[in-house]
Amino acid sequence: MLVRSFPFRDSPPAPGGLINLAADADGVIRHYDLIHRTEKGYEPSLAFATYLLALGLDWTRDISFPEARTAQWNEISPTDFVTMIPRRVPVSPALLNIRCPWSVESGPAAFDYMNLRQLDKLSEKAGSGNSTRPLANKILFVGYVAIGQGDLGATIFGSHEPLIYLHSTALDDLIQSRWVMRTSRATDALWLLSALLVLAGAHWCRTKWALVFWWAVGVIVVVAAAGAALLRLNLVPPVMATVSLWTVATILEIARRHTNELTERQRLRNTMSLYFSPRVLNDVLANPGRLDPKRLEISVLLTDLRNSTPLAELLGTEGMLNFLNKIFTVETAPFLPKTVAWRNRLATNSSPIGARRTRSQMQLIALCALR
């Protein structure tokens, strides 16, 4: 029995099916129309016409359309081979369940691929009086490929692949009821919204490594759920887009935390540099949150400024602050490493005993009466 791929003729020489294939936006053919919409109505594809012919069914007599996007027919059950069960296929394009490249010539997911030389050998073997018929009870798809022409197109395995392999794959999916469908847009939206769980993880995960662990767990769950949906329901959810959103959300959260840490560290440095020495400040910044009590030997300088209240009234607010800063600078110079040069400059510029002092020096000595 023959199935030809040009049923559009007025008097087709045999039952036929359309070989029209539509590529996706990127030029790769991933979908297959088991049933095509034409000006004359619905027409079967080459794979579907071959399947119906193998079962002894007629397209015009045995196929019905109970719904707008569904075709139905009855066939013998593969379990008891007696009961008639209904079968349905979608009118919309279905994703091809491609299991291996066409060039693989062995394995449970591969088709038997033969070139013309191999077919000639089979013909000679069958015509030499041998009773064996190697192609009996088999479905044979014939395609042609030549340099610069032929039935070639872009598939997921390459840019110049024999398209007859897609028809055979669609027939295999039809026989096993393993054609693949994409999830609905509402389901896709739910999958993509699962990336919001990163925010929940950000609330509970205090450290960056905990957040990375939360991301890894989420990705594993998403991939496992997508695998279960594919194997159980023949549905393909947007797993790559979901994983990408999880990754982007995690990276943004880590970047936000890192930025906040840098900002907080700089703010802490600017504030604490007014009260701590550089050594203590560096130790605090190097170990944030771990300011454990320590037993150290320290030097304490207590300063009592006489008549500070009248002096403040005399100098005013800014003058008093500048005056106190000068006193603190002189007092802390021997203890702060960065002010060693200032201490040396004070020692160099200080006048010897009995030498004539300037008016500002005399005022500073008169005002800095320390107990």
N, C-alpha and C positions, 0 to 999 in steps of 0.2 A: 504494500500500500504506500502511496506517495502523498506527501504534503508539500505543496509548492508555495513559494513566498510571493506570488502575484495573484491574489484572488480578485483584483480589481478588473480583470478582463471580463468581457461579457459572457464568455463561455469558458470558465477555467477548466483546464485539463484534469484537475484533481482538486480535492479539498485543499484550501489554502489558508494561510495566516499571514498577517502583516509583520514585517520585520522592522517597522519604524522604531527608532530609539531616540530619546531626547536626553541631551546632556544637561547637567546641572550648570549653575552660574559660572563655575570654574572650568567648564569644558569637559569634566569627567562624567562618564555614564555610570550612575549608581542605581538608578531606578529602572523598572521594567513595567510596561503596561500589558497586563494579561488580556485586557479588553480595551479596544480603541473606540473612541467616538469619531464617527465619520458623517458625511453628509447623508448617507443612506441609513444611518443608525449605528448600532454597535457591530464591530467586527472583531473576531478573535485574533490574537497574536499567533506567531508561528509556534511558540511553545504550547499555548493553550489548544490550538487546533491539533497539534500532534498528540496531546494528552487525550483529547476527545476521540480521536481516531483510534488510538490504542485501546480504548474502552468500548469501542463500537457505538459511540454516541454521535448524534447529529446536532450540529450547531443550531439550526433553525427549528428543529423539532423538540429537542430535549433540554434546551437552556431557557430558563425563565428569569425574569427580573422582578422579584417581589418588592424590592426597594430600589430607589433611584441610583444608589451607588453599590449595589450588590447583585451578583449573578448567582443562580442556584441551579443544581441538577441533582439527580439521584444516581447512585452507583452502589455496587455490591460492597458490603462491609469487608474490610481486610482481616477481620478477626474470625468470623464464622463462614464467610463466603456464601452466605445465603440471604441475610437480611439486606434490604435496600436502605441506605442511609443518605440523608441530604448532605451535599457539599456546597460551600459558598466560597466565592472569591471576590475581592474588592474590584470595583471598576476603576478606582483611582490607582495611580502608580504605586508599586510596592518596591521596597528596597531589596536588592538582590542579596541573597545570603551566600556570598562568594566564600568558599572555604579554602581554596588554594589557587595558585596561578595555573593557566591553561597548559603550560609546558611541563607540569608535573605529570609523569606517566604512570605513577603507581601510588598506592595508598587508598584508604577508605573514602577520602573526599575527592578523589581524582576521577576524571573520565579517561576512557581509552582513546588516546590520540594516535591517529595513523595518517601517514602521508601517502602520496600516490604509489611510491615504491612498495610500501608495505601492503597496500590494497592489491597491487599486481601480484605479489607473492601469495596472498590469500586466494586470489582468483585462480592462479595456476595450481595451487594446492587443491582447491575444490573441483577443478576441471580435469584433474589427472586420475579420475576414477575413485577418488577418495570419497567416502560417504559422509564425512564430517562437513558440517555447515557452520563455520565460525561466526557468522553474522545472524544466525537464526534466533528469532525471539528477542532481537535487540533493536533499539532505536538509533538510527544513524543520521547525524546531521552532516551535511556537506556544505563547505564554504570554500571560497577561492581567495588566494592571496598571491599577489604578484608585485614586482618592483614598480612602484609608482601608482599602483591601483590595487583594488581588492576590497574585501569586507573588513576594513580596519577602523579602529577608533581608540579613543582614550578611555582606559579603565583605571581602577585603583592600583593596578600593577604596572602600568606603563602607558605611554602615549600612542603606541602603535601595536594594539593587541587585536587578535581575531575576534570580531563581534559575534561570530557563531557560538563562541564559548558562553556569551551572555544568554543566548537562547537556550542552550543546553542547561545552564545553571537555573534559569527560570523554570524549565521543565522539571528539574530535580527538586526544586523548592515546591512545585505544585504536587508532585507525587508524594513527598514527605510532609506536606502541609507546613513547610518551614519558611514561607516567605515572611519578610520582616516589614513591620510598619513603624513609622515614627509616632511618637506620642502626640497627643493633642496640644494645642497652644496653652490651654489652662494647666495641663500637667507640666509642660515645659516651664511655665511661670513658677510653679511650686518648686520645681527642681532648682531654678535659679535663685528663688527666695531663700533656699536653704543656706546660702552664703551669709545670711544674717546671723546664723548661729556663731559666726566668728565674733560678733559683738558679745554674745553670751559668754563665749570662751574668754574674751578680753576682760570681762567682769570678774571671772573666777581665777584666771591665770595671772599670777602676780609677776612672774618673770618671763623673759623672752623665750627661754627654752621650753617653759610650760606651754606658751602659746604656740610654738612650733610643734610640740607634741600634740596639741589639740588640733592643729591643722592636719597633721599626718593621720590622726584617727578619723577626722572628717573625710579626708580624701579616700581612705580605705573603705569607709562605709558607703560613700557615693559610688565607688567603682564596684563594690560587692552588690549593691542594690541594682546597678545598671546591668551587671552580669546575670543576676537573678531574673530581671525583667526580660532580658533577651532570651534566656534559656527556657523560661516558664511561659512567657506571654508573647514571645516573638516581637517585642517592642524595643525600640531604640530610643532611650531618653537622651537629652543633651548632656552627656557626661563630660565631654571635653570643655564645654562652656561653663558647666558648674564647677569643675575642678579649677578652671582658670579664674573664675570669680573668687573661689575660696583662696587661691594663691594671691591674687591682687589684694583682697581684703586683709589677708594676714600681713602682707608686706607693708601696706599702708598703716596698719595698726602698729607694727614694729617701728616704722619710721616715725610715727607720731610719738610713741614712747621715747624713742631715742632723742627726738627734738625737745621734748619736755624735760628729759634728764639733762641735756646740755644747757637748756635755759635755766633750770633750777640750780644746776651746778655753778653757772656764771653768776646768778643772783646771790647764791650763798657765798661765793668767793668775794663779790663786791661788798656784801654786808659784813662778813666776818673779818675781812682785811682791816676794818676799822678798829677791831678789838683784840685780834690775835696776831702773834708773830708769824712770819712766813713759814717757819718750821711747823708750828702747831696747825696752821691753816692747811698746809700740804698734807699733813697726816690726817686731818679730818676729811679732806676731799678725797684722799686715796682710800679711805675706809668709811664711806657714808653709812650711817645707821649702826655703826659698831663702836660707839664711844664708851667703851667699858672703863670702869674706874681703874686708875693706875696709881702706884706709889712712886713718887718722884721727889727729888730734891730740887726745890725752887727757891728763888730769892724774892722777897716781898718788900716793896718800897712804899711806905706810908707817908703821905704828904699832907701837911696841915697848913693851909694858906691863911695867914693872919689878916684880919680886917677884910675878908673877901666881900662882905656885903657892901661896905662903903666903896671898896675898889670897883665893884661891879656897877654901882651907881655913877661912879666917876667916868669909867671907860665906856659904858653902854653895853648893849648885847653883843654886837659884832666885835667891839674892842676887847671885851672880856673873853670871848671865844678865841680870838687870835692870841691873846696873852696866855691863856691856858694851853693852847697848842704849842706855843714856844716853850713853856715850862715842861710839858710832857715830852717834847722832843729832846730837850737837854737831859731829862731824867732817864729816859729809856735808851738813850744813845749807847751806853755801855752794854746793853743786853740784846739789842737787835742787830743781827749780822749786817743787814743792809744799811745801817746807819753808822758803820765803822768809819766811813770816810767823813761823815758829818762830825763824828766825835773827834777825829784827828784834826779836822778843820777848826773846831772849837779850841782844841788844845794849842794849835798853832797861832790862832788869832788872839788867844787870851793874853792879857798884859802881865808882865812880872810884877811882883810885889813892889809897891812904891811907885810904879809907873803911872803916868797920867792916863786916866780913862776918859772915854767919851761920855757925853751926857746920857745917851741911850743906855750904855753899860751901867752907869751909876743908877739910873732909874730901875733897870732890871734887878740890880743887887739890892736896892732899897725895897723893892716890892716883893722879892722872893726871900722873905725871912722864913726859914724853915726850922721847924722844931726837931 
